[in-house]
Amino acid sequence: MPDTDELRAHFGQPGGQYPGCGFPVARWLALVHFGSGLFQKVLTAPLRTHDLKGVAQLHPELEAGDVALGDAAFSSFGHLALLMLRGVHGIFPAHQRLIIDFTPGRLHVRDADRGSKGKPRSKWIESLGTLDQMVEWFRPVEVPPWTSAEAWAALPTSIRIRELRYTIARPGFRVRRMTLVTTLLDPLRYPKEKLAQAYGLRWTIETCLGHLKTTMKMDVLRCQTVQGIEKELTMFLLVYNLVRMTMLEAAKRQGVCPDRISFVDALRWLATAKPGEQLPKLVVNPSRPGRTEPRARKRRPKPFPPLSLPRHVLKQILMVQSLGA
């Protein structure tokens, strides 16, 4: 967004930028409905805001029995406990600092035993299969910064969590080992393979964000006040959800899955449609499972260095250099 004093003070800037040489950046916490791709709720916050700080404001949008997918920031005890209190399930990758040991009957340590490094703090309960187990997590003593002491004390002292690990081997990619934590404990109703497949669907939110930031060009905002930025983002979301509703209607008429309908084609039709005009058949994208594309640009950027000093300072330097010449 524009580099104004108000936006810079409110949202902050990425690190490693010289004063007057960068741009303010906002942070989004978004809840997206998987089946439709609609944004249900979005929280706009300063750049350096922890994801869990506002996550409780998204929970009222969820109903009992829903399954939430997210990244490792949401796999903490506090967030999983909040979801369980609402009857909502979660599937998240284990945080990199979480120590997970699949040895049956292994020992564990509590927060008070901080001298025992490298040992899991969860209690082993039951083995559910190869690299698949049920454990008991205990509420940490320290209150995280994203909640209050009263709200933290109201959470249960322990919760039962399922931990599982599997290997991802795809042509053209390096082999990865993924560890998930989930509240779906029944191994018969929720097999390990199905949980891994379900978590793989989380990537669809990246496609939704890509349509917003790239297709709709929301990556660079233009308003110069905080209130203006919030209005601008709201308008982008309204148009995005309108496009998604158009895609859902087209998918219903054309007998295909909604994610097969071209987002660009729906956006172009909405931009040119006349009042009362009937929705035509939209472009249906081919099914491309496992498609890989290099994250590289063909068009070369202009060979100018990044701005290392404010523009008015560089102008003065150039003036002095020209006078000296």
C-alpha positions in Angstrom: 0.0 0.0 0.0 1.2 3.6 -0.4 4.0 4.7 1.9 2.1 7.2 4.0 2.8 8.1 7.7 -0.6 6.8 8.8 -0.3 3.5 7.0 3.3 3.0 8.1 2.4 3.6 11.7 -0.6 1.3 11.7 0.4 -1.6 9.6 4.2 -1.6 9.7 6.7 -2.7 7.1 8.8 -5.8 6.4 12.2 -6.0 8.0 15.4 -5.1 6.2 14.0 -2.0 4.6 15.6 1.4 4.9 13.4 4.3 6.2 11.5 5.8 3.4 12.3 3.0 1.0 9.6 0.5 1.6 5.8 0.1 1.7 3.4 -0.8 4.5 2.0 -4.3 4.4 -1.1 -5.7 6.1 -1.6 -9.2 7.4 -4.8 -11.2 6.7 -6.4 -13.9 8.7 -9.0 -15.5 6.5 -11.6 -18.2 6.8 -12.5 -19.7 3.4 -15.2 -22.3 2.8 -13.7 -25.2 1.0 -16.7 -26.3 -1.1 -17.5 -22.9 -2.6 -14.3 -21.0 -2.2 -16.2 -18.1 -0.6 -14.4 -15.9 2.0 -16.6 -16.2 5.1 -14.6 -13.8 7.3 -11.4 -11.8 7.0 -9.4 -10.0 9.7 -7.0 -7.2 8.6 -4.2 -6.6 11.1 -0.7 -5.0 11.2 2.1 -7.1 9.6 3.6 -8.3 12.8 0.5 -9.9 14.3 0.4 -13.5 15.4 -2.1 -15.7 13.5 -3.7 -16.9 16.8 -4.4 -13.4 18.1 -7.7 -13.0 16.3 -8.5 -16.6 15.5 -11.3 -16.8 18.1 -13.2 -14.2 16.1 -13.4 -16.7 13.2 -14.8 -19.5 15.3 -18.4 -18.3 15.4 -18.5 -18.9 11.6 -17.9 -22.6 12.2 -20.6 -25.1 13.2 -20.3 -28.3 15.3 -18.9 -31.0 13.1 -17.0 -28.7 10.8 -13.3 -29.5 10.1 -10.8 -26.7 10.0 -7.6 -26.9 8.0 -4.7 -24.6 8.5 -0.9 -24.3 8.8 1.3 -25.1 11.7 0.6 -21.9 13.5 -2.9 -23.2 14.4 -1.7 -26.6 15.9 -1.2 -25.2 19.4 -2.9 -26.6 22.5 -4.9 -23.4 23.0 -6.4 -23.3 19.5 -7.2 -27.0 19.4 -8.9 -26.7 22.8 -11.0 -23.8 21.6 -12.1 -25.8 18.6 -13.0 -28.8 20.7 -15.1 -26.7 23.0 -17.2 -25.7 19.9 -17.4 -29.2 18.6 -15.2 -28.3 15.6 -12.5 -30.6 14.5 -9.1 -29.6 13.2 -6.3 -31.0 11.0 -3.0 -29.1 11.1 0.7 -29.9 10.6 2.6 -30.2 13.8 4.6 -27.2 14.9 8.3 -27.5 14.3 9.0 -27.1 18.0 6.7 -30.0 19.0 8.5 -33.1 20.0 6.7 -36.2 18.7 7.8 -39.8 19.5 5.9 -42.7 18.2 7.5 -45.3 20.6 4.7 -47.2 22.3 4.6 -46.6 26.1 7.3 -44.0 26.0 7.9 -41.6 28.9 7.0 -37.9 28.8 7.9 -34.8 30.8 5.7 -31.9 32.1 6.4 -28.2 31.9 8.0 -28.2 35.3 10.7 -30.6 34.1 12.3 -28.2 31.6 15.7 -29.7 32.2 14.6 -32.8 30.2 15.2 -31.5 26.7 14.4 -33.6 23.7 11.6 -35.5 25.3 7.9 -35.2 24.4 5.5 -33.4 26.8 2.5 -35.4 25.6 1.4 -38.6 27.4 1.2 -41.7 25.2 -2.3 -43.3 25.2 -2.7 -45.8 22.4 -1.1 -46.8 19.1 -3.6 -46.5 16.2 -1.3 -47.9 13.5 2.2 -47.4 12.0 3.3 -43.8 12.9 -0.2 -43.2 14.2 -1.0 -42.7 17.8 -3.3 -41.1 20.4 -1.7 -38.9 23.0 -2.8 -36.5 25.8 -1.7 -32.9 25.6 -1.4 -30.9 28.8 -2.2 -27.2 29.1 1.1 -25.3 29.3 1.8 -23.2 32.4 2.8 -20.1 30.4 -0.1 -18.1 29.1 0.4 -17.3 25.3 0.5 -13.6 24.4 -2.6 -13.9 22.1 -5.0 -14.6 25.0 -5.8 -13.5 28.5 -4.9 -15.4 31.8 -8.7 -15.8 32.5 -9.5 -17.3 29.1 -6.4 -19.6 29.4 -7.5 -20.8 32.8 -11.0 -21.6 31.5 -9.5 -24.1 29.0 -9.4 -27.8 29.9 -6.2 -29.0 31.6 -5.7 -31.7 29.0 -7.0 -32.8 25.6 -6.6 -36.0 23.6 -5.0 -35.5 20.2 -4.1 -37.9 17.4 -0.6 -37.6 15.9 0.3 -39.2 12.6 3.2 -39.1 10.1 3.3 -40.0 6.4 5.6 -39.6 3.4 4.8 -37.5 0.3 6.6 -38.8 -2.8 5.6 -37.0 -6.0 7.4 -37.0 -9.4 9.5 -33.9 -9.7 9.5 -33.1 -6.0 11.8 -34.1 -3.1 10.4 -36.7 -0.7 8.8 -35.1 2.3 7.7 -36.4 5.7 4.6 -34.7 7.0 3.4 -34.9 10.6 -0.2 -34.0 11.4 -2.1 -33.4 14.6 -5.9 -33.8 14.6 -8.9 -34.1 16.8 -10.4 -36.9 14.6 -9.4 -39.8 16.8 -11.3 -42.8 15.3 -8.9 -44.6 13.0 -11.6 -46.7 11.4 -13.8 -43.7 10.5 -10.9 -41.5 9.7 -8.1 -43.6 8.3 -4.6 -42.1 8.2 -4.6 -42.0 4.3 -7.9 -40.1 4.3 -6.6 -37.5 6.8 -3.5 -37.0 4.7 -5.7 -36.5 1.6 -7.9 -34.1 3.5 -5.0 -32.0 4.6 -3.8 -31.8 1.0 -7.0 -29.9 0.2 -5.8 -27.0 2.3 -3.8 -25.8 -0.7 -7.0 -24.6 -2.4 -6.9 -21.5 -0.1 -3.7 -20.5 -1.8 -5.5 -20.6 -5.1 -8.2 -18.3 -3.7 -5.6 -15.9 -2.4 -3.9 -16.0 -5.8 -7.0 -15.0 -7.6 -7.4 -12.1 -5.2 -3.9 -10.8 -5.3 -2.8 -11.8 -8.8 -5.9 -12.1 -11.0 -7.8 -9.2 -9.4 -4.5 -7.3 -8.8 -5.1 -6.8 -5.1 -1.4 -7.2 -4.3 -0.9 -3.4 -4.5 -3.5 -1.2 -2.8 -4.0 2.5 -3.6 -5.9 4.2 -0.7 -3.7 6.3 1.6 -5.6 6.0 4.9 -6.4 3.1 7.2 -10.1 3.5 6.7 -9.6 3.7 3.0 -7.5 0.6 2.9 -10.2 -1.3 4.8 -12.9 -0.1 2.4 -10.7 -1.1 -0.6 -10.1 -4.6 0.8 -13.9 -5.0 1.5 -14.7 -4.1 -2.1 -12.2 -6.7 -3.4 -13.8 -9.3 -1.2 -17.3 -8.4 -2.4 -16.3 -8.7 -6.0 -14.4 -11.9 -5.4 -17.4 -13.6 -3.6 -19.7 -12.4 -6.4 -17.4 -14.1 -8.9 -17.5 -17.2 -6.8 -21.3 -17.2 -6.7 -21.3 -16.9 -10.5 -18.9 -19.9 -10.7 -21.2 -21.9 -8.5 -24.2 -21.2 -10.6 -22.3 -22.0 -13.8 -21.0 -25.2 -12.3 -24.6 -26.2 -11.4 -25.9 -25.5 -14.9 -22.9 -27.1 -16.7 -22.7 -30.2 -14.5 -19.1 -29.8 -13.3 -17.3 -29.1 -10.1 -17.1 -25.4 -9.1 -13.4 -25.4 -9.1 -13.3 -26.4 -12.7 -15.1 -23.2 -13.8 -12.6 -20.5 -15.0 -12.3 -17.7 -12.4 -11.0 -15.3 -15.1 -13.9 -16.1 -17.5 -16.5 -15.5 -14.7 -14.8 -12.2 -13.8 -14.7 -11.0 -17.4 -18.4 -11.8 -17.9 -19.4 -9.9 -14.7 -17.4 -6.9 -15.8 -19.1 -6.7 -19.2 -22.6 -8.2 -18.5 -25.6 -6.0 -19.1 -28.5 -5.8 -16.7 -30.8 -8.9 -17.1 -28.3 -10.7 -19.3 -28.4 -14.5 -18.9 -25.3 -16.3 -17.6 -23.7 -18.0 -20.6 -21.6 -21.2 -20.5 -18.3 -20.4 -18.9 -14.9 -21.9 -19.8 -14.3 -25.2 -18.0 -10.7 -25.8 -17.0 -9.2 -29.3 -17.7 -8.6 -31.5 -14.8 -4.9 -31.3 -14.0 -4.1 -33.3 -10.8 -0.5 -33.0 -9.7 0.3 -30.2 -12.1 3.6 -28.5 -11.5 4.7 -25.1 -12.7 8.1 -23.4 -12.1 8.0 -20.4 -9.8 10.0 -18.3 -12.2 9.4 -15.2 -14.4 10.0 -15.1 -18.2 9.9 -11.3 -18.5 13.1 -9.7 -17.0 12.8 -6.8 -14.6 14.4 -3.5 -15.3 18.1 -3.4 -14.2 17.7 -0.8 -11.6 18.9 -1.4 -8.0 16.4 -1.2 -5.1 15.9 2.2 -3.4 18.4 2.4 -0.5 17.7 6.0 0.5 14.6 8.2 0.3 14.0 9.6 -3.1 14.5 13.2 -2.1 17.9 12.4 -0.5 19.0 10.7 -3.7 17.9 13.7 -5.7 20.1 16.0 -3.6 23.0 13.6 -4.1 22.5 13.7 -7.8 22.3 17.5 -7.8 25.6 17.7 -5.9 27.3 15.3 -8.2 26.1 17.2 -11.3 27.4 20.5 -9.8 30.7 18.8 -9.1 31.0 17.6 -12.7 
